[in-house]
Amino acid sequence: MKKFLLKLSPLFAAVFLFFACSNNVEKTNGGWETINDILKNIKQPTFADNEYNILDFGAKLDSTFNSKPAIQLAIDKCSENGGGTVLIPSGIYFSAGSIFLKSNVNLHLQDGAKINFSTSSKDYLPVVLSRWEGIECYNYSALIYAKDQENIAITGNGIFNGKASAENWWPWKGKTEYGFVKGMPSQLDSMGRPRLLKMNLEQTPAEERIFGEGFYLRPNFFQTINCKNILIEGVTFKDSPMWFLHPILSENITIRGVTVIGNGPN
């Protein structure tokens, strides 16, 4: 199994921008002196001193009980009341579907906390605005998703486990090394990836690019769209259906001390 240890910070964003904007990196000597100025403009989100324990909202320390409604209710109430921290106490929980982050909420996993996600594709419906391989469309929601939110965080030393494997999501890649067997449906079918590429080439409006169930385009693990002031710190992401961390059109992002464990396909 491949293990990727990411210890990223605002420096990551600065370095990325530096290289992306350079036409010839090897011949460029200047630019690094601007990093400190860039970092000064990246501020971590802060949160109100309020705590919402998911156990108080109906979550159970049970790896088979669906605690998603309780987790979501705690997040929603926290955001509605001005924000704070939604606490995931130590233990194993199960989420049958996506967790939607909301403004001014820090989703904090205590040491020993683990959330296992469902591998049933129907649990990630209805479709939401997404980007799949960089192409805008409506598809399954990411396991953890946010759109048009600000001041959001995932922190702590717990684990988010997507439970993806060659028994569920990964064969959709269409490659035998990920469990695909000839005759299985995959993203390579005409109505999947080829259809999306064709729509993009023809400039079909995004709202008409509807995918989801039956099209075999795997969801990401963590995805934000049009969000700002984001912190991901300390947590572990394991076995994603597709990409792990995918911020889109988002700004002011800090990723620090994150561990990513996966042996699946992009």
C-alpha positions as CSV (number, residue, x, y, z in Angstrom):
1,M,0.0,0.0,0.0
2,K,1.3,3.5,-0.9
3,K,1.4,6.0,1.9
4,F,1.7,9.6,1.2
5,L,2.5,11.9,4.1
6,L,1.6,15.5,3.3
7,K,2.9,18.3,5.5
8,L,1.6,21.2,3.7
9,S,1.1,24.9,4.6
10,P,0.5,28.2,2.8
11,L,4.0,27.7,1.5
12,F,2.6,25.0,-0.7
13,A,0.3,27.6,-2.4
14,A,3.1,30.0,-2.8
15,V,5.5,27.5,-4.3
16,F,2.8,26.3,-6.7
17,L,2.0,29.7,-7.9
18,F,5.6,30.5,-8.3
19,F,6.3,27.6,-10.6
20,A,3.0,27.8,-12.4
21,C,3.6,31.4,-13.4
22,S,7.2,30.8,-14.6
23,N,7.8,30.2,-18.2
24,N,11.2,28.7,-17.6
25,V,11.7,27.7,-13.9
26,E,15.2,26.5,-14.4
27,K,16.3,29.9,-15.6
28,T,14.4,31.9,-13.1
29,N,16.4,33.1,-10.1
30,G,14.0,35.7,-8.8
31,G,10.5,35.5,-7.3
32,W,11.2,33.7,-4.0
33,E,11.6,37.0,-2.2
34,T,7.8,37.5,-2.6
35,I,6.9,34.3,-0.6
36,N,6.7,36.0,2.8
37,D,4.4,38.7,1.4
38,I,2.2,36.0,-0.1
39,L,2.1,34.1,3.3
40,K,1.1,37.3,5.1
41,N,-2.1,37.4,3.1
42,I,-3.1,33.8,3.9
43,K,-5.0,33.7,7.2
44,Q,-6.3,30.6,9.0
45,P,-10.0,30.6,9.8
46,T,-11.0,31.3,13.4
47,F,-14.1,29.9,15.2
48,A,-16.5,30.8,17.9
49,D,-15.9,29.1,21.3
50,N,-19.0,26.8,21.0
51,E,-18.9,23.0,20.9
52,Y,-21.4,20.6,19.4
53,N,-20.8,17.0,20.2
54,I,-22.3,14.7,17.6
55,L,-23.3,12.2,20.3
56,D,-25.8,14.8,21.5
57,F,-27.4,14.8,18.1
58,G,-27.9,11.1,17.8
59,A,-24.6,9.7,16.6
60,K,-23.6,6.3,17.9
61,L,-20.3,4.6,18.6
62,D,-21.3,1.9,16.2
63,S,-19.6,1.0,12.9
64,T,-22.8,-0.1,11.3
65,F,-25.2,2.7,12.5
66,N,-25.6,5.5,10.1
67,S,-24.4,8.6,12.0
68,K,-24.5,10.9,8.9
69,P,-27.8,12.6,9.9
70,A,-26.5,13.3,13.3
71,I,-23.2,14.7,12.0
72,Q,-24.9,16.8,9.5
73,L,-27.4,18.1,12.0
74,A,-24.6,19.1,14.4
75,I,-22.8,20.9,11.5
76,D,-26.0,22.7,10.4
77,K,-26.9,23.8,13.9
78,C,-23.4,25.0,14.6
79,S,-23.3,27.1,11.5
80,E,-26.8,28.5,12.1
81,N,-25.9,29.6,15.6
82,G,-22.8,31.5,14.5
83,G,-20.2,28.7,14.3
84,G,-17.9,26.8,16.5
85,T,-16.5,23.3,16.7
86,V,-18.4,20.1,15.9
87,L,-16.7,17.4,17.9
88,I,-16.3,13.8,16.8
89,P,-15.4,11.9,20.0
90,S,-13.0,8.9,19.9
91,G,-14.6,5.8,18.4
92,I,-15.7,4.4,15.1
93,Y,-18.6,5.9,13.2
94,F,-20.4,5.2,9.9
95,S,-21.6,7.7,7.4
96,A,-24.0,6.5,4.6
97,G,-23.3,9.4,2.3
98,S,-21.7,12.8,2.1
99,I,-20.8,15.2,4.9
100,F,-21.5,18.8,3.8
101,L,-19.4,21.4,5.5
102,K,-20.9,24.8,6.4
103,S,-19.6,28.2,7.1
104,N,-17.8,29.0,10.4
105,V,-17.6,25.3,11.4
106,N,-14.5,23.3,12.5
107,L,-15.2,19.6,12.2
108,H,-12.8,18.2,14.8
109,L,-11.8,14.6,15.2
110,Q,-10.5,13.6,18.6
111,D,-7.6,11.1,18.9
112,G,-9.0,7.7,18.0
113,A,-12.0,9.0,16.1
114,K,-12.7,7.3,12.7
115,I,-15.5,7.9,10.2
116,N,-16.0,5.1,7.7
117,F,-18.0,6.1,4.6
118,S,-20.5,4.0,2.6
119,T,-19.3,2.4,-0.6
120,S,-22.9,2.5,-2.1
121,S,-22.9,5.0,-5.0
122,K,-26.5,5.9,-4.4
123,D,-25.6,7.3,-1.0
124,Y,-23.8,10.2,-2.8
125,L,-26.9,11.4,-4.6
126,P,-28.5,13.8,-5.6
127,V,-25.8,15.1,-7.9
128,V,-24.0,18.3,-7.1
129,L,-21.9,20.7,-9.1
130,S,-18.4,19.2,-9.4
131,R,-15.4,19.0,-11.6
132,W,-14.4,15.6,-12.9
133,E,-10.8,15.5,-14.2
134,G,-11.1,19.2,-14.4
135,I,-14.3,19.3,-16.4
136,E,-17.4,21.0,-14.8
137,C,-20.4,18.7,-14.5
138,Y,-23.0,17.5,-12.1
139,N,-22.0,14.2,-10.5
140,Y,-21.9,12.3,-7.2
141,S,-21.1,14.5,-4.3
142,A,-17.6,14.2,-2.8
143,L,-17.5,12.3,0.5
144,I,-16.8,15.6,2.2
145,Y,-18.2,18.6,0.2
146,A,-18.6,22.3,0.5
147,K,-19.9,24.9,-1.9
148,D,-20.1,28.7,-1.4
149,Q,-18.9,28.4,2.2
150,E,-16.3,30.3,4.2
151,N,-14.3,29.7,7.4
152,I,-14.4,26.0,7.3
153,A,-12.0,23.4,8.8
154,I,-11.3,19.8,9.4
155,T,-8.9,19.2,12.2
156,G,-7.6,16.7,14.7
157,N,-5.8,13.4,14.6
158,G,-8.7,11.1,13.5
159,I,-9.2,9.2,10.3
160,F,-11.7,9.5,7.4
161,N,-11.8,6.2,5.6
162,G,-13.5,6.1,2.2
163,K,-13.3,2.3,2.2
164,A,-12.8,2.3,-1.6
165,S,-11.2,-0.9,-3.0
166,A,-11.2,-3.3,-5.9
167,E,-14.5,-4.5,-4.6
168,N,-16.4,-1.3,-5.1
169,W,-15.3,2.1,-6.6
170,W,-12.0,1.3,-8.2
171,P,-13.1,-1.1,-11.0
172,W,-15.0,1.9,-12.5
173,K,-11.5,3.0,-13.7
174,G,-11.7,0.3,-16.3
175,K,-8.3,-1.2,-15.5
176,T,-7.7,-4.8,-14.4
177,E,-5.2,-3.8,-11.8
178,Y,-8.0,-2.1,-9.9
179,G,-10.4,-5.0,-10.0
180,F,-12.0,-4.4,-13.4
181,V,-13.1,-7.5,-15.3
182,K,-14.2,-7.4,-19.0
183,G,-17.9,-6.9,-19.2
184,M,-18.1,-4.7,-16.1
185,P,-19.3,-1.1,-16.5
186,S,-16.7,1.6,-16.2
187,Q,-16.0,5.2,-16.9
188,L,-14.7,4.2,-20.3
189,D,-18.1,3.3,-21.5
190,S,-19.5,5.7,-24.2
191,M,-21.9,7.4,-21.7
192,G,-19.2,8.0,-19.1
193,R,-15.9,9.8,-19.6
194,P,-16.2,9.9,-23.5
195,R,-19.5,11.6,-23.2
196,L,-18.2,14.2,-20.7
197,L,-15.2,15.0,-22.9
198,K,-17.5,15.4,-25.9
199,M,-19.8,17.7,-23.9
200,N,-16.8,19.8,-22.9
201,L,-15.5,20.0,-26.5
202,E,-18.9,21.1,-27.7
203,Q,-19.2,23.6,-24.9
204,T,-22.4,22.1,-23.6
205,P,-23.7,24.2,-20.6
206,A,-22.6,22.7,-17.3
207,E,-26.1,22.4,-16.0
208,E,-26.8,20.0,-18.9
209,R,-23.8,17.8,-18.1
210,I,-25.7,15.5,-15.7
211,F,-24.0,12.3,-14.6
212,G,-24.3,10.4,-11.4
213,E,-25.8,6.9,-11.2
214,G,-25.1,4.7,-14.2
215,F,-22.3,6.8,-15.6
216,Y,-19.5,5.5,-13.4
217,L,-17.6,8.7,-12.7
218,R,-16.1,8.2,-9.3
219,P,-16.4,11.0,-6.7
220,N,-13.5,12.7,-4.9
221,F,-12.9,12.4,-1.2
222,F,-12.8,16.1,-0.2
223,Q,-14.0,18.9,-2.5
224,T,-14.7,22.6,-2.1
225,I,-16.2,24.9,-4.8
226,N,-16.1,28.6,-4.5
227,C,-15.1,28.5,-0.8
228,K,-12.6,30.6,1.1
229,N,-10.7,30.5,4.4
230,I,-10.1,26.7,4.6
231,L,-8.0,24.7,7.1
232,I,-7.3,21.0,6.9
233,E,-4.9,20.0,9.6
234,G,-3.7,16.8,11.3
235,V,-6.3,14.3,9.9
236,T,-5.8,11.2,7.8
237,F,-7.7,10.4,4.6
238,K,-7.7,6.7,3.6
239,D,-8.8,4.9,0.4
240,S,-10.6,7.4,-1.7
241,P,-12.8,6.5,-4.7
242,M,-10.8,8.9,-6.8
243,W,-8.8,12.1,-6.0
244,F,-8.3,12.9,-2.3
245,L,-8.1,16.7,-1.9
246,H,-9.7,18.8,-4.6
247,P,-10.3,22.5,-3.9
248,I,-11.9,24.2,-6.8
249,L,-12.1,28.0,-7.3
250,S,-11.3,28.3,-3.6
251,E,-8.9,30.7,-1.9
252,N,-6.9,31.1,1.3
253,I,-6.3,27.4,1.9
254,T,-4.0,25.9,4.6
255,I,-3.2,22.2,4.5
256,R,-0.9,21.1,7.2
257,G,0.2,17.8,8.7
258,V,-2.3,15.8,6.6
259,T,-1.7,12.0,5.9
260,V,-3.1,10.5,2.8
261,I,-3.1,6.7,2.4
262,G,-4.2,5.1,-0.8
263,N,-3.4,2.5,-3.4
264,G,-6.2,3.3,-5.8
265,P,-6.5,5.0,-9.2
266,N,-6.8,8.6,-10.0
